[in-house]
Amino acid sequence: MKLYTKLLLAIGIIAVASCATPKDIAYLQDIKGETSIKADKAEPIRLKPMDQISIIVNSRDPQVTAMFNLPYYSNRIGQTQSMSDAMTSGGASSSQGMSGYTVDSQGYIDFPVLGLIQVGGLTREEVTEKIKEELLDSRQIKDPVVTVEFMNLGFAVLGEVTRPGRYKIDRDRFTVLDALALAGDLTINGRRSDVMLIRHDGNKDHAYYLNLLDSKELYASPAFYVEQGDVIYVTPNDKRMRESTVNGNNVRSASFWFSLASLLTSTAVLVLRFVLP
């Protein structure tokens, strides 16, 4: 009976150990109760070559304003509207038909009437103020209202997330948590302590590793705020990597331990039938 009891106890310990709940699942585990988290100062997104932006100029005189706006292309084939007509008809509210400016390799855009304007390295606010000053200096418009929006700025998410793909950056101060939320969050097989972000800077690529379990480490990372062109890769955990192999059901898998426990139990029952009177 002692042998039988010890055998059952051992099987129980193995089964419990194989079913243990992983600890590295919940985000920001170091936060306990109400607390303040200080992140590094967020730098607004600065324009780079090949970025596209829309610039809309408004004023009290629509005819003068139209000179400083690119044509608005309707979604209907063969129809083209000026910006003033589009604003009147409400068409400019759809970014699908909006013409944009592409920042060239030297950081310039070719703006109507004003010509080449240097915008590379500037934020949206700085571009807005610069164009407004240029318009006022031209003395052709007295009360310009300038709106600058991003068009093609985006990032990619790969690996163990619900919806891998490319997503748009629609505002400044866009965090990695915002990015992962757009991708449907990490799957249960994603390694929360090992999220890699690759950022292209000039002629080099930099790799940053983010730990979603530690708030202080995460918020202090220079990659906490996402920039255009970033690639986020969520590393699969050990279980996921084992599933990709032919011999995935090895000694580290839970199914192996359940099979072993079942075999030992059956063996113990057969042995005890012969040992016990």
Secondary structure in CASP SS format (residue, H / E / C, confidence):
PFRMAT SS
TARGET T0000
AUTHOR 0000-0000-0000
METHOD secondary structure of the structure
MODEL  1
M C 1.00
K H 1.00
L H 1.00
Y H 1.00
T H 1.00
K H 1.00
L H 1.00
L H 1.00
L H 1.00
A H 1.00
I H 1.00
G H 1.00
I H 1.00
I H 1.00
A H 1.00
V H 1.00
A H 1.00
S H 1.00
C C 1.00
A C 1.00
T C 1.00
P C 1.00
K C 1.00
D C 1.00
I C 1.00
A C 1.00
Y C 1.00
L C 1.00
Q C 1.00
D C 1.00
I C 1.00
K C 1.00
G C 1.00
E C 1.00
T C 1.00
S C 1.00
I C 1.00
K C 1.00
A C 1.00
D C 1.00
K C 1.00
A C 1.00
E C 1.00
P C 1.00
I C 1.00
R C 1.00
L C 1.00
K C 1.00
P C 1.00
M C 1.00
D C 1.00
Q E 1.00
I E 1.00
S E 1.00
I E 1.00
I E 1.00
V E 1.00
N E 1.00
S C 1.00
R C 1.00
D C 1.00
P H 1.00
Q H 1.00
V H 1.00
T H 1.00
A H 1.00
M C 1.00
F C 1.00
N C 1.00
L C 1.00
P C 1.00
Y E 1.00
Y E 1.00
S C 1.00
N C 1.00
R C 1.00
I C 1.00
G C 1.00
Q C 1.00
T E 1.00
Q E 1.00
S C 1.00
M H 1.00
S H 1.00
D H 1.00
A H 1.00
M H 1.00
T H 1.00
S H 1.00
G C 1.00
G H 1.00
A H 1.00
S H 1.00
S C 1.00
S H 1.00
Q H 1.00
G H 1.00
M C 1.00
S C 1.00
G C 1.00
Y E 1.00
T E 1.00
V C 1.00
D C 1.00
S C 1.00
Q C 1.00
G C 1.00
Y E 1.00
I E 1.00
D E 1.00
F E 1.00
P C 1.00
V C 1.00
L C 1.00
G E 1.00
L E 1.00
I E 1.00
Q E 1.00
V C 1.00
G C 1.00
G C 1.00
L C 1.00
T C 1.00
R H 1.00
E H 1.00
E H 1.00
V H 1.00
T H 1.00
E H 1.00
K H 1.00
I H 1.00
K H 1.00
E H 1.00
E H 1.00
L H 1.00
L H 1.00
D H 1.00
S H 1.00
R C 1.00
Q C 1.00
I C 1.00
K C 1.00
D C 1.00
P C 1.00
V E 1.00
V E 1.00
T E 1.00
V E 1.00
E E 1.00
F E 1.00
M C 1.00
N C 1.00
L C 1.00
G E 1.00
F E 1.00
A E 1.00
V E 1.00
L E 1.00
G E 1.00
E C 1.00
V E 1.00
T C 1.00
R C 1.00
P C 1.00
G E 1.00
R E 1.00
Y E 1.00
K E 1.00
I C 1.00
D C 1.00
R C 1.00
D C 1.00
R C 1.00
F C 1.00
T E 1.00
V H 1.00
L H 1.00
D H 1.00
A H 1.00
L H 1.00
A H 1.00
L H 1.00
A C 1.00
G C 1.00
D C 1.00
L E 1.00
T C 1.00
I C 1.00
N C 1.00
G E 1.00
R E 1.00
R E 1.00
S E 1.00
D E 1.00
V E 1.00
M E 1.00
L E 1.00
I E 1.00
R E 1.00
H E 1.00
D E 1.00
G C 1.00
N C 1.00
K E 1.00
D E 1.00
H E 1.00
A E 1.00
Y E 1.00
Y E 1.00
L E 1.00
N C 1.00
L C 1.00
L C 1.00
D C 1.00
S H 1.00
K H 1.00
E H 1.00
L H 1.00
Y H 1.00
A H 1.00
S C 1.00
P C 1.00
A C 1.00
F C 1.00
Y E 1.00
V C 1.00
E C 1.00
Q C 1.00
G C 1.00
D C 1.00
V E 1.00
I E 1.00
Y E 1.00
V E 1.00
T E 1.00
P E 1.00
N C 1.00
D H 1.00
K H 1.00
R H 1.00
M H 1.00
R H 1.00
E H 1.00
S C 1.00
T C 1.00
V C 1.00
N C 1.00
G C 1.00
N C 1.00
N C 1.00
V C 1.00
R C 1.00
S C 1.00
A H 1.00
S H 1.00
F H 1.00
W H 1.00
F H 1.00
S H 1.00
L H 1.00
A H 1.00
S H 1.00
L H 1.00
L H 1.00
T H 1.00
S H 1.00
T H 1.00
A H 1.00
V H 1.00
L H 1.00
V H 1.00
L H 1.00
R H 1.00
F H 1.00
V H 1.00
L C 1.00
P C 1.00
END
